[in-house]
Amino acid sequence: MSRTGSRYRFALAAAVFLLTAASYAQWANPADEVPAYHPSAPLKISALPPILSGSKLTGENFRYPWQVHVYQQAAKVGNVLYQLPCYCHCDRALGHTSLRSCFEGLHGTECSTCAKEGFYAYQQTKLGKSPAQIRDAIINQHAYESIDLEQQ
């Protein structure tokens, strides 16, 4: 095969790839990329698993002060966390239904994204922001990313 033929095939393959990528982006739904969350607070009659608390916040999974602190704060704003997505995408890998799910087990101790979002949700709730406002900031601005866990 000649060099010209190889270049032509490479150019053709690149063009097909670019057209495929462009057409996919056109039809992709950005809303599909938002992790799972609940649009409103849980019903009072629904029994949710508890957020870990008390003596469960000890042991090798709670080596750093921020790990205990984020769980303590999460317990105070559990209904808010229920209405927020978690951008570590644990909904896909672990079947979580919202950020709250991360604190019902040990996942919140292992994942900086979950912990930062948890701290952010607590801070914003204390500032009077609604769950919808907090959710919008998390989705659109990833405002939680600048939180330093060691300072919490």
TAGIZI-V709779 format. One record per residue. N is the residue number from 0. RES is the residue in one small letter. SS is DSSP state (hx for helix, st for strand, lp for the rest). NEAR is the number of other ideal C-beta (glycine too) atoms within 10 Angstrom. Layout:
n:N res:RES ss:SS near:NEAR
n:N res:RES ss:SS near:NEAR
//
This chain:
n:0 res:m ss:lp near:7
n:1 res:s ss:lp near:7
n:2 res:r ss:hx near:7
n:3 res:t ss:hx near:8
n:4 res:g ss:hx near:9
n:5 res:s ss:hx near:10
n:6 res:r ss:hx near:10
n:7 res:y ss:hx near:12
n:8 res:r ss:hx near:11
n:9 res:f ss:hx near:10
n:10 res:a ss:hx near:10
n:11 res:l ss:hx near:10
n:12 res:a ss:hx near:10
n:13 res:a ss:hx near:10
n:14 res:a ss:hx near:10
n:15 res:v ss:hx near:10
n:16 res:f ss:hx near:10
n:17 res:l ss:hx near:10
n:18 res:l ss:hx near:10
n:19 res:t ss:hx near:10
n:20 res:a ss:hx near:10
n:21 res:a ss:hx near:9
n:22 res:s ss:hx near:10
n:23 res:y ss:hx near:9
n:24 res:a ss:hx near:8
n:25 res:q ss:hx near:7
n:26 res:w ss:hx near:6
n:27 res:a ss:lp near:10
n:28 res:n ss:lp near:7
n:29 res:p ss:hx near:7
n:30 res:a ss:hx near:7
n:31 res:d ss:hx near:6
n:32 res:e ss:hx near:11
n:33 res:v ss:lp near:15
n:34 res:p ss:lp near:19
n:35 res:a ss:lp near:16
n:36 res:y ss:lp near:22
n:37 res:h ss:lp near:17
n:38 res:p ss:lp near:8
n:39 res:s ss:lp near:10
n:40 res:a ss:lp near:13
n:41 res:p ss:lp near:15
n:42 res:l ss:lp near:8
n:43 res:k ss:lp near:5
n:44 res:i ss:lp near:5
n:45 res:s ss:lp near:8
n:46 res:a ss:lp near:7
n:47 res:l ss:lp near:15
n:48 res:p ss:lp near:10
n:49 res:p ss:lp near:12
n:50 res:i ss:lp near:23
n:51 res:l ss:lp near:21
n:52 res:s ss:lp near:13
n:53 res:g ss:hx near:10
n:54 res:s ss:hx near:7
n:55 res:k ss:hx near:13
n:56 res:l ss:hx near:17
n:57 res:t ss:lp near:9
n:58 res:g ss:lp near:10
n:59 res:e ss:lp near:6
n:60 res:n ss:lp near:16
n:61 res:f ss:lp near:17
n:62 res:r ss:lp near:10
n:63 res:y ss:lp near:14
n:64 res:p ss:hx near:11
n:65 res:w ss:hx near:21
n:66 res:q ss:hx near:19
n:67 res:v ss:hx near:16
n:68 res:h ss:hx near:18
n:69 res:v ss:hx near:27
n:70 res:y ss:hx near:23
n:71 res:q ss:hx near:15
n:72 res:q ss:hx near:21
n:73 res:a ss:hx near:27
n:74 res:a ss:hx near:17
n:75 res:k ss:hx near:13
n:76 res:v ss:lp near:23
n:77 res:g ss:hx near:19
n:78 res:n ss:hx near:15
n:79 res:v ss:hx near:23
n:80 res:l ss:hx near:31
n:81 res:y ss:lp near:20
n:82 res:q ss:lp near:22
n:83 res:l ss:lp near:27
n:84 res:p ss:lp near:22
n:85 res:c ss:lp near:27
n:86 res:y ss:lp near:21
n:87 res:c ss:lp near:22
n:88 res:h ss:lp near:15
n:89 res:c ss:hx near:23
n:90 res:d ss:hx near:19
n:91 res:r ss:hx near:10
n:92 res:a ss:hx near:9
n:93 res:l ss:lp near:14
n:94 res:g ss:lp near:9
n:95 res:h ss:lp near:23
n:96 res:t ss:lp near:17
n:97 res:s ss:lp near:24
n:98 res:l ss:hx near:35
n:99 res:r ss:hx near:27
n:100 res:s ss:hx near:24
n:101 res:c ss:hx near:29
n:102 res:f ss:hx near:25
n:103 res:e ss:lp near:19
n:104 res:g ss:lp near:15
n:105 res:l ss:lp near:16
n:106 res:h ss:hx near:19
n:107 res:g ss:hx near:28
n:108 res:t ss:hx near:23
n:109 res:e ss:hx near:13
n:110 res:c ss:lp near:18
n:111 res:s ss:hx near:14
n:112 res:t ss:hx near:18
n:113 res:c ss:hx near:25
n:114 res:a ss:hx near:28
n:115 res:k ss:hx near:24
n:116 res:e ss:hx near:29
n:117 res:g ss:hx near:31
n:118 res:f ss:hx near:21
n:119 res:y ss:hx near:21
n:120 res:a ss:hx near:28
n:121 res:y ss:hx near:22
n:122 res:q ss:hx near:17
n:123 res:q ss:hx near:21
n:124 res:t ss:hx near:19
n:125 res:k ss:hx near:11
n:126 res:l ss:lp near:9
n:127 res:g ss:lp near:7
n:128 res:k ss:lp near:16
n:129 res:s ss:lp near:12
n:130 res:p ss:hx near:22
n:131 res:a ss:hx near:12
n:132 res:q ss:hx near:13
n:133 res:i ss:hx near:26
n:134 res:r ss:hx near:22
n:135 res:d ss:hx near:13
n:136 res:a ss:hx near:17
n:137 res:i ss:hx near:25
n:138 res:i ss:hx near:18
n:139 res:n ss:hx near:8
n:140 res:q ss:hx near:9
n:141 res:h ss:lp near:14
n:142 res:a ss:hx near:17
n:143 res:y ss:hx near:23
n:144 res:e ss:hx near:13
n:145 res:s ss:hx near:8
n:146 res:i ss:lp near:18
n:147 res:d ss:lp near:9
n:148 res:l ss:hx near:15
n:149 res:e ss:hx near:7
n:150 res:q ss:hx near:7
n:151 res:q ss:lp near:18
//
